[in-house]
């Protein structure tokens, strides 16, 4: 077995190997290029392939920021093991361990001191190791010194028979009576929305800006304004161009507990149904947010173990 870096000639075999290894997270050629190869931080020396007798039998794809993220900067000591896997016929033979150790050495040479599994904010496929689909992966990473950092979940909601719950309609009417307003994003909202994002959610500003620049802003973003006319909350979908993908979403700190969040969520979902989008989902949440989303009708469909290692 040899371990080498990815080359352009590996495209088809690499996609085939990914889909055979990560059966719950299959990708196609478009996903492969838009979310991996064309990622601004892609480095082929951090996409390692295990090869035996001319056949690809395993891979480990990692990344480190080469371009500063608008919200968090360069994060020079951070790295991400975005995804890895082995073909079913070559598991438990040391292939995965060899790939991870080789990738860790590449990260160390680049100054990385903290390595997380999956949770690469720019283009992640999953926020950790799926506890059901890839149960053996949790023990695999623990055996290599990775720590369990907690549980997070993916949630979804079938919108086929959706109707806005009466309590949120009443809450919205009360907030409007108090001077709040709600509505879809318009281009003239750019500056106040950007000010709001910089103040409360700077790490999500690139997602907002991308949706606007790709012409999706006016159909994918819902806003809330306080009686002074200031943006105090937002909800967005289609972050990566997938119509039903929910998020990001948030309200100003001093608006917590007012019910703005629920109104924004249901405004966005109602708009989706009007556009004949009948399913919504998101990849990553945890803690008290699980209970909040559950009250809005969403259900957990995957759970992950978040894992990381100090190199």
C-alpha positions, 0 to 999 in steps of 0.5 A: 500500500502507498499513500499519495496526494490527490491528482486531477486524474483521480476524480472518478475513482475518488468519488466512487471511493467516497460513496462506497465508504460514506454511504449516508453522505454520497456526493456527485461530481458537482458536489465534489468540485464545488465543495472540495476541489474549488474550495478556496482552501483546498490543498491536494497535499491534504487530500491523501489517497491510499492505493494498492495494486492500482486501486484506491482503497482509502482516503483522508481529506483535510483542510487548513485556511489559506484565505482568511474567513471573514468572520474568524480570520485565518485561524493559523493553528486550526485544521480540519479532518473533513472526511475519511473512509476506506473501501468495505473490503479493506477495513480493519487492516490499518489503512485508516490509521495510516492515512490519519497519521500521515495527514496529522504529520502534514498538518503539523508541518503547516503549524496546526495544533488543533485538529477537529473532525468534520466541523470545517465551517466553510464547506463541511459535510457533517459536524462530527462522526455519525453515531449510528451510520459510522458507529465504529468511527467513534472508537476508531478516532478515540484509539488515535487520541481524539477526544469526545467533545459532545453531541450535536444533531441534524434536524428536519421537518416535512412541510407537506401538511404545514400550517403556521401554529396559531400561537405564532400568528398571535405572537406575530400580531402582538409584536406588530402591535408593539411596533415590530415589522417582518418581511422578506429581504430587499436589496436596500436592506443590505447595509442595515443587515450587514451592520446587524450581522457584524454586531451579532453574527459576523461568522455568518456574514459570508453566507448572507453575502453569498446568497445575495450575490448569487441572486437568492437573497430576496427569496431566501432571507426573512428579516425582523425590525424593531420599532426604531427600524433597526434589523434585530433578527434574520432567518435564511435558507439555501445556504449552499444553493439547496432550496430546502436547507435551513439556516443560518438564523438568529436574533439580537441578544437583547431580543432573546425571549420575545418570540422573534425567533419563532416568528422568523422561523415560521415566516420563512417556512410559510414562504417555502411552502408558498414556493412549493418547497415541502421539506426543510432540514439543517445539519448542525445544532445542539444544547438548548437549541434542540428543545427550541427547534423541537417546539417549532416541529423539527425532529432529530434525524442524525446525531454526531459525536464531535471529536478533536485532537491537540497535535 
